[in-house]
Amino acid sequence: MSKGLVFIADDDAAIRTVVSQALSRSGFEVRVTSNLATLWRWVSAGEGDLVVTDVMMPDGDAFEYLPKFRRSRPELPVIVMSAQNTFMTAIRASEHGAYEYLPKPFDLQQLIAIAERAVSEPRQGREQVETSQRPQEMPLVGRSAAMQDVYRVLARLMQTDLTLLISGESGTGKELVARALHEYGKRKNGPFVAINMAAIPRDLIESELFGHEKGAFTGALTRSSGRFEQAEGGTLFLDEIGDMPMEAQTRLLRVLQQGEYTTVGGRTPIRTDVRIVAATNKDLRTAIQQGQFREDLFFRLNVVPLRLPGLRERREDIADLVEHFLNLNEKNGLGRKVIDASGIEAMRRYDWPGNVRELENLILRLSALYSQDTISGETIRQELSTGESAPAPAMGGESFADISLATENWLTRHFSHHAGGDAPTGLYRDVLRKLEKPLIAATLAYTRGNQIRAADVLGINRNTLRKKIRELDLDPHR
């Protein structure tokens, strides 16, 4: 029995063949075309259960046809394919009511799963978004597979108020993503308010968030509005949420649960209508285990988790990012610069501990300090203080990738010595102990035996560090 009739539109005959064969083998009836006019004729005739179409077709742009499809067949799901692979393509697909966006090349099994879900879900029209007041400049840059995952999540979230928790290393662009979500979402006409938890004294965080009444504490000479009040009707971005003190976490949890708060020194609950987007460069699950973060708050924030990749995970985006920053610098009066091929290659070999922010600062420095129009690879390597054969590490000595590879090589040799299946038990505990002892010993040496500082560097609490020192028989003063 057929799962449904699928229309496939693409000007590439090879793609039409591969996609149609995959869907046919999965039980769909398939009809293919190489132009949008034919596709529209089929759709307007009331035929078909699903459309799979490329964006750029010989006779037009599929996004121009999607509104016609929606008016004629609001229940018909449309899967959009594209080789452009930009943030704006994903956003346009979402705004025009596409059921799903798939950047090329994509996994055929993924397409089949999406197609089966599309034809089995209840048929209902999706709300179309007014796009006339959208910002035109692309807020996010990159076409890598890692960024495509980010774009697809954001496109799905644009017309919702779901709480988002963005994780990632410093400099990966967490606030930029939060702003893009706001500016292209349903709250775009409201305010975007950002607050960095790590930059505010602990005893002022509650006042900053919720505001305070006159006389609530020494120095409170007038009533002051908090960030929740300032963000009313818009988006509140809570950066470095992992640094929020426990007492403020409790009050934030109440807001998320009940949709209301009270000012510091106030008694009357205030209803709030804001979308919460939080971000962290810490592992909040570890913080929960160490008693530094509330588990119930984590689950309230982590409705939709989104991890931003480090720049070393998306090296293929470096050329596009460099061009983007060079264009910005030119607009700001720093003149036009070009990075030659060897310079781009040098940047691709670097590990970028500061991620995109570090790259942006490098390009700004090159634009401002160098008079030549073309920047060479030698200049880039000098600026990065690294050679071609030895990329700068992510963490001072060997990078985490090198440590991971060394561990993997050691394990491969270990198991090759026990090819007959006689490997001793307890490997997990033994490997962790072998890694843990030099890690803690080296950190204590780095901090000259200062256990408070060592615990901070390691990202564990002091009691845990003391326990490990005893278990591993370490001398913290050695």
N, C-alpha and C positions, 0 to 999 in steps of 0.2 A: 504494500500500500504506500502511495506517495506521501511524503511529508509535506508537500506543497510545491507550488510553482515559483521558481526563482528566476528573475530577469537579471542578466549580467551584461553590463555595458562597459566596454573598455576598448580603446583604439589599438591596443597591443594584442595581436592574434594569439601570441604565446600565453599571455596571462589569461585571456578568455578561455583557452583550451584547458590550461591547468586548473583553473578555478571551477570550470564547468564539470570537468572529470571528477574532481574531488567531491563536489556536491552531489553529483549523480551517483557516485559509489555509496554515498551516505543515504540515499533514498529520496533525493529531491528530483523533481522534474525541472529541467533547465531549458531556458531559451536565451540566446546570446545576440548581441548587436554591437555595432561599432559606432553608433551615433545616438545622440540624445533625442532627436526627432522621432525615431522609431520607438525608443523607450517610452516617450510620452504618449505615443499612439496606443501602445499596449496598456499603459497605466490608466489612461483616460477611458479606455474601453471596459474598465472594471476587472481586468484580468490580473493574475499574479497574487502571490502571498508575501513576496519579499523582493526588494530591489538591492542589487549590489552594483555600485557604479563608481568609476573613477571620477575625479574632479575635472581635470582638463581633458576635454574631448574635442575632436576635429570641428564639430559644429557648435561649440559653446562651452560654458562653465556649468557644471552640474548644480552649483549653488544657486544659479539663476532659475533652475527648474524645480528645485525642492519646494519653494512656496506654491507652485502650480500643483505639484504632487499632493501637497498637504490640503489644498483647497478641494481638490477632486477626490482624494482618498486619504482623509486624515488618520485612518487606522493603519495605513500601509507602512511597515517599517522599512527604512532605507539605511543600508550600510555604505558608508563612504570610504573609498580607497584613495590614497594619494601618495605620490613620490616626493611631494614638496616637503613634507615632514616638519613643518614649523608649528610653533605655538598658535599662530593665527589661523592656520588651517584647522587645527583641532577645535578652536573656539568657534570658527565660522560653521563647522559641522554641527556643533552643539546648538548654536544660535538658530540655525535653519531647521532644527528639529530632527537631525539625523539620529537614527537609533544607536549607531556606533561608528567610531572613526578608526580606521586601520591604516597605519603608515606602511608603505611598501619598503622592503619586502616583509611579508608577514607569514606566520605559521599557518599552514592550511588547516591543521587540527583546531587552531584557535578560531578560524573563520567558520568551520563547521559547527563548533560549539555555540558560537554567537548566532548563527543562522537557525539552529535548532531552538535556541532560547527565544529568538525573535518571533518565530511562527507559533510557538506554544503559549506565549504570554497573552493575557487578555488584550484585545485590540482597543486601543484608545488613542486619541490624538495627543501629541505633545505640544506644550505651549511654545509658541514662537516668540522670540525676543526681539524687541526693537533695537536695531543696530545703528541707527543714524548718528547717535552721539558717542559711538565708541572711540576711544583713543586710537589713532592711526599708527603710532610708532610701536614696533614690536617690543614688548616688555621683557621677554625671555628669548635667549638666543641659544641655538644648538639643534642639531638634527640627529644626534646619536640615539641608539636604541635606549640608553638609560634615560634620556630626556623625553623620549616618546612615551614612556610609562608615566612620567610626571604630567605631560600634557593631557593624556587621556583621563587621568584622575581629576585634574583641574576642570576639564571640559564637562565631566559628569557632575561636578559640584557647583558649577556656576549658578544654576537656578535653584539651589537649595540653601538652607540655613544650617546645614549640618556642621557640627564642630570639627575642626581639623587640627591635628597635632603634627607639626612638621619637625622632623629630626634631621640632623646632618651636622657635619663639622663646621667650625667657624669659617665664614667666607664663602659658603656655597650658595648664598642668595635666598635665605629663608624669608627675610622681610620682603624681598622683591617678589617672591611667589605669593606671599600674603596680599601684597598690594595688587598684583595681577588678578587674584581671585576676587578682590573687592571691586576693582575698576571694571571688570568684565562681568560681574555678577548682578544679581537682582537688587543689591543694596548700593549700586554705584552712585546714586544721588545723595546718599548719606555720608557722614564723615568717616574717615579712616584715622583711627587713633592708635598710636603705638606706644608701648611702655616697656622699658628694659628692666627686668627685675634685679639684674646684677648691678645696675647703676644707681639704685635708690637705697638709702640707709634703711636697715630692717625696721626701725621703729616708725618710719614714715610711709611704708608701703601701703598700709590699710587706708591712710588718709589720701594717698595718691590715687588709689583705686576707687574708693567709695566717697571721697570728700569728707569734710568735717564741718561741724557747727561752730558758731562763735563761742569761745570759752571752753571748747572740748578739751584743750590741753594748753599748757603754757605757750604763749606765742600765737594762739589761734584768735586773732583780734577780729576777724570777720569770717563769715561763712565762705567756704571754698568748695567748688564743685570738683568731683573726682572724674577719673577717666571713663567710668561707666556712663556717667551723665553726659560727658562730652561726646561719647560715641553713640548716643541714642539714635536709633534708626540706621546705624551703619555697622562698621566692623571694629572690634577691639582686638588688637594684636598684642599678645602677651609674650614677649621675647624672653629667652632664658628662664622659662618657667621652672626649671629645676632648681633655681636659686631662690624661689619664693619661700619665706619662712613658714613653719607649720601653722602658726596661728592665722596667717593670711590665707593659707590653703583651706582652712576650715571655713572661712567666710566665703571664699570663692566657690567652694563646693555648694554652699547654701544657695548662692545665686544661680548656679547651674541647675540645681534641683528644683527650686521654687520660683525662679524668675524674678526675684526681688532682693533688695539689700537695704541696709540702713547706713546712714552716714556715721562717722565717728562722733559720738556724743549725741546722736539723734535717736529718736524712738519710733518714728513713723516709717513703716516699710515703704520702699519706693519700687514700683514696678519698672522693669527694664526690658528693652527690646534691642538687643545687640547680637551680632554674630561673633562668636569667640573663635579666634585662630591663635593657637599657641605654638611655640617653637622652643627647641632645646638642642644643645650639642652634647648633652649628657645621656647616659643610659638610665632612663627613669626606672626601669625594672630593678636595676642594681640599687638605685637610691631607695626604692621601696623596701628591699631586703635589708638595707642598712638603717631603716627607720627614718629616712630623711625626706620621704615623699609619701603622701597618702595614696593608698592603693585605690580607694573609691574615687578620689579625684582623678587619678590616672585614667580609669575606665570612662569617666565622664568626658575627659578631654580627648581620649583616643578613639572617638567614634569613627573617624576616618584617619588612619595613619598614612603619612606620606614621607618617605625618606628621600632626601636630595643627595645625589651622588657627588663624591669628591671629584675635583677636576681630573685627577689621574685616572678616574674610571670612565672618563669621556674625552680622552685626548683628541679624538677626531673632531671635536667641537672647537679646538683651540684656534684654528685658522679663522673660523666665523666670528669667534669672540674678539680676536685681535682686530679684525676688520671693523667690527662694531665699535670698539673703543677708539680706534684711530679716527673713525668718522665723528664720534662725539668730540674728540679733542680738536679736530679741524673746525667744527661748529663753534667751539669755545675760543677760537682765535689762535690756536697753537700751530697752525700750518699743517700741510698734508705730508704725512710720512708713509713710507712703504717698508715692510719687513720682508727681506728676501727669503728664498726657499730654505736656505741653510739656517736662517734665524727661526723660522717656523719649526724646523726639525729640532733645533736646540731646545725650543720651548716644549715640544712634544716629549723630549727625553727627560725633562725635569719633573720632579714629583709633586710640586705645588703644595707645600704644607699649608699655605694661606689660601689655597683654592682660587676661586674666580676673583676675589677681592685682591689677592696678591698679583694676579695677572693684570687686573685693571690698573693697579698702582704702578706696575712695571711699564705699561704702555704710556701712562701719563708721564712718567719720568723720562722715557725715551723721547716723547714728543716735546717736552719742555727743555731738556738739557742738551740734546744733540742737534747740531746745525745741518747735518747732511740729510738729504731727502730719503735716502735708502739706508736702512739699518741692517748691518750684516750679522751673520751668525756669530762671528767673533765678538762683536759688541754685546750681543745677547748673552753669550756665555760669560763674559766678564761681569755683566750686571747680575747674573744669577750666581756668580762665584762657583761655577761648576764646569767640568770638562765633559766632552761628548761621551767618553767611555765611563764616566762616573756620575750619573745623575744625582742631584742633591737629594738627600734622604728626607723622609717625611717627619722623622722623629729623632733628629740629632745624630744617631749612629745609623745602624741598619734600619731600613724602612720595615713597616709591619709586613709588607709583601715578601721581603727577603727573609724575615723570621719565619713566616708561614711556609715558604719554600724549603728552608733549611729543615724545619720540623717534618715536612712531608718526605724529604729525602732520607732523613734519619729513620722514619717509620718504614719506608720502603726497604731500606737495608735490614732493618730489624726483622720484618716479616720474611725477607728472602733467606734469612738464616734459620727460619722455622717453617720451611716450605712444606714439611710433612704434617703440619697442623698441630705441632707440639708447643706452640707459643705459650709462655707462662701467663697466668692470670694476673689481674690487678694492673694492667697496662695504663688505664685511664688515670689512676691515682699516682702511679710512678711518673708518668709524663708531666702531669701537673706539678708535682713536687720538684722535678728537675727544672722546670721553667720558673716556678715560683721563688725558689731560693735565690738564684742569681738576680731575679727581678727586684726583690725586696732588698737584698744586700747592696746592689748597685745604687738603688734609690736612696738608701740610708747613707751611703758614701757620698752621693751627690749633695745631700742636704746636711752633711757633716754631723750626722746623728740626730738631727732635729726631727723628732717623730711627728710633730704636728705638721710640719712642712712636707715630710715624706708621705704622710697619709693623704694630704691634699694633692700631691703630685700623682699618687697612685689612684686617687679617686675612691678611697675607702675611708671609713671612720677610724679614729685613733684606737679604739678598743679592739677592732679587728686587726689592726697592725700589730698591737702588742701581743695578741693571741698568736699571730703568725710568727712573730719573733721567737716566742717561746717554743712553738711547735717545730720550727726549723732550726732551733738551737743557734740563733744568730747573736752576735755581739753588736748592738747598735752603736757602740762607741769605737769600734775597730777602725 
